[in-house]
Amino acid sequence: MSDQPAPTGTARQQLDPAAADAVRARAARARADVDRYAAVLEDIAANGLPSVEDCTPWEELREAQLARLAAQRPAVA
């Protein structure tokens, strides 16, 4: 994506109100995700890395995420 505005003089297709609301909601979720990530990085910068004992192994995180995704997926008959 580009941070530059669309060139002037070109016609832009307007979104219907529901689609515009959906795009705004997605932008808000993305902004919240970035804010959480930035907070983690700021904490690391201020306090250093957490100890290994306080961390969750990535394999456990992966398995938990896969279980969440499988629970969302409709069962196949």
Phi and psi in degrees as GROMACS dihedral restraints (atoms count N, CA, C in turn):
[ dihedral_restraints ]
;  ai    aj    ak    al  type     phi  dphi    fc
    3     4     5     6     1  -108.0    20    10
    4     5     6     7     1   143.7    20    10
    6     7     8     9     1   -85.5    20    10
    7     8     9    10     1    -3.4    20    10
    9    10    11    12     1   -84.8    20    10
   10    11    12    13     1   141.7    20    10
   12    13    14    15     1   -67.3    20    10
   13    14    15    16     1   158.7    20    10
   15    16    17    18     1   -62.8    20    10
   16    17    18    19     1   145.8    20    10
   18    19    20    21     1   -59.2    20    10
   19    20    21    22     1   142.0    20    10
   21    22    23    24     1   -74.3    20    10
   22    23    24    25     1   152.2    20    10
   24    25    26    27     1    93.5    20    10
   25    26    27    28     1    -9.9    20    10
   27    28    29    30     1   -99.6    20    10
   28    29    30    31     1   140.9    20    10
   30    31    32    33     1   -75.5    20    10
   31    32    33    34     1   138.4    20    10
   33    34    35    36     1  -114.4    20    10
   34    35    36    37     1   139.2    20    10
   36    37    38    39     1   -82.7    20    10
   37    38    39    40     1   122.5    20    10
   39    40    41    42     1   -77.2    20    10
   40    41    42    43     1   144.7    20    10
   42    43    44    45     1   -87.6    20    10
   43    44    45    46     1   151.3    20    10
   45    46    47    48     1   -71.8    20    10
   46    47    48    49     1   160.5    20    10
   48    49    50    51     1   -56.3    20    10
   49    50    51    52     1   -39.8    20    10
   51    52    53    54     1   -65.7    20    10
   52    53    54    55     1   -41.5    20    10
   54    55    56    57     1   -67.2    20    10
   55    56    57    58     1   -40.4    20    10
   57    58    59    60     1   -63.1    20    10
   58    59    60    61     1   -40.4    20    10
   60    61    62    63     1   -63.8    20    10
   61    62    63    64     1   -39.2    20    10
   63    64    65    66     1   -65.1    20    10
   64    65    66    67     1   -40.3    20    10
   66    67    68    69     1   -65.7    20    10
   67    68    69    70     1   -42.1    20    10
   69    70    71    72     1   -63.6    20    10
   70    71    72    73     1   -40.0    20    10
   72    73    74    75     1   -64.1    20    10
   73    74    75    76     1   -40.8    20    10
   75    76    77    78     1   -64.5    20    10
   76    77    78    79     1   -40.6    20    10
   78    79    80    81     1   -62.4    20    10
   79    80    81    82     1   -40.4    20    10
   81    82    83    84     1   -65.1    20    10
   82    83    84    85     1   -40.8    20    10
   84    85    86    87     1   -65.0    20    10
   85    86    87    88     1   -42.4    20    10
   87    88    89    90     1   -63.5    20    10
   88    89    90    91     1   -41.9    20    10
   90    91    92    93     1   -63.6    20    10
   91    92    93    94     1   -41.1    20    10
   93    94    95    96     1   -64.5    20    10
   94    95    96    97     1   -40.2    20    10
   96    97    98    99     1   -62.1    20    10
   97    98    99   100     1   -44.0    20    10
   99   100   101   102     1   -65.5    20    10
  100   101   102   103     1   -39.3    20    10
  102   103   104   105     1   -63.1    20    10
  103   104   105   106     1   -41.2    20    10
  105   106   107   108     1   -64.0    20    10
  106   107   108   109     1   -43.8    20    10
  108   109   110   111     1   -61.8    20    10
  109   110   111   112     1   -44.7    20    10
  111   112   113   114     1   -62.1    20    10
  112   113   114   115     1   -38.9    20    10
  114   115   116   117     1   -63.4    20    10
  115   116   117   118     1   -39.9    20    10
  117   118   119   120     1   -63.5    20    10
  118   119   120   121     1   -45.9    20    10
  120   121   122   123     1   -62.8    20    10
  121   122   123   124     1   -40.1    20    10
  123   124   125   126     1   -64.7    20    10
  124   125   126   127     1   -38.8    20    10
  126   127   128   129     1   -63.4    20    10
  127   128   129   130     1   -43.0    20    10
  129   130   131   132     1   -63.2    20    10
  130   131   132   133     1   -42.7    20    10
  132   133   134   135     1   -63.0    20    10
  133   134   135   136     1   -38.7    20    10
  135   136   137   138     1   -79.3    20    10
  136   137   138   139     1   -36.2    20    10
  138   139   140   141     1  -118.3    20    10
  139   140   141   142     1    -4.7    20    10
  141   142   143   144     1    84.6    20    10
  142   143   144   145     1   178.0    20    10
  144   145   146   147     1   -73.4    20    10
  145   146   147   148     1   147.3    20    10
  147   148   149   150     1   -70.3    20    10
  148   149   150   151     1   158.7    20    10
  150   151   152   153     1   -69.5    20    10
  151   152   153   154     1   154.8    20    10
  153   154   155   156     1   -58.9    20    10
  154   155   156   157     1   -36.0    20    10
  156   157   158   159     1   -64.2    20    10
  157   158   159   160     1   -25.9    20    10
  159   160   161   162     1   -89.5    20    10
  160   161   162   163     1    -0.5    20    10
  162   163   164   165     1  -103.3    20    10
  163   164   165   166     1   154.1    20    10
  165   166   167   168     1   -97.2    20    10
  166   167   168   169     1   128.6    20    10
  168   169   170   171     1   -59.2    20    10
  169   170   171   172     1   144.9    20    10
  171   172   173   174     1   -62.4    20    10
  172   173   174   175     1   -28.8    20    10
  174   175   176   177     1   -63.6    20    10
  175   176   177   178     1   -39.3    20    10
  177   178   179   180     1   -67.0    20    10
  178   179   180   181     1   -40.9    20    10
  180   181   182   183     1   -63.2    20    10
  181   182   183   184     1   -42.3    20    10
  183   184   185   186     1   -61.2    20    10
  184   185   186   187     1   -48.2    20    10
  186   187   188   189     1   -63.1    20    10
  187   188   189   190     1   -39.2    20    10
  189   190   191   192     1   -64.0    20    10
  190   191   192   193     1   -41.5    20    10
  192   193   194   195     1   -66.1    20    10
  193   194   195   196     1   -42.5    20    10
  195   196   197   198     1   -62.7    20    10
  196   197   198   199     1   -38.5    20    10
  198   199   200   201     1   -64.2    20    10
  199   200   201   202     1   -40.9    20    10
  201   202   203   204     1   -62.7    20    10
  202   203   204   205     1   -43.2    20    10
  204   205   206   207     1   -65.8    20    10
  205   206   207   208     1   -40.4    20    10
  207   208   209   210     1   -64.8    20    10
  208   209   210   211     1   -35.5    20    10
  210   211   212   213     1   -69.0    20    10
  211   212   213   214     1   -28.3    20    10
  213   214   215   216     1   -79.3    20    10
  214   215   216   217     1   -24.0    20    10
  216   217   218   219     1   -78.3    20    10
  217   218   219   220     1   131.7    20    10
  219   220   221   222     1   -65.4    20    10
  220   221   222   223     1   144.1    20    10
  222   223   224   225     1   -68.2    20    10
  223   224   225   226     1   142.3    20    10
  225   226   227   228     1   -98.8    20    10
  226   227   228   229     1   130.1    20    10
